[in-house]
Amino acid sequence: MERRTSSTARIAAALALIAAVILVVVVASTAMNGSDSNDQHHKQHQGQKEKKKHRTKAKTYTVETGDTLTAISHKTGVPVAEILALNPEVDPQILIAGQTLKLK
């Protein structure tokens, strides 16, 4: 004798399989991110504190080998746009070691 399976059972099995795959993807994604929404909020709050970094009191900066304007900005707390405005003669693509940049 041949048994027939109901189409409802087949559909339920397919839906269960899809739900299981979605669950695995969500769990794996969460595990790879390693954070939840509270961690993200905390990191954003810390990022805002870091943005309020104190500026250096130095009036000038001497370029070191391998420096970029972005790296100098991070070291000194002076925005790149301000460094460029204070030093219009400087080519931002070519910084020379030993060159002095105005910061104030």
BELJO-V638873 format. One record per run of one state. SS is the DSSP state (a for helix, b for strand, c for the rest). FROM is the first residue (numbers start at 1). LEN is the number of residues. If there is no record, write none. Layout:
SS;FROM;LEN  SS;FROM;LEN
//
This chain:
c;1;6  a;7;27  c;34;3  a;37;15  c;52;8  b;60;3  c;63;6  a;69;8  c;77;3  a;80;7  c;87;13  b;100;3  c;103;2
//
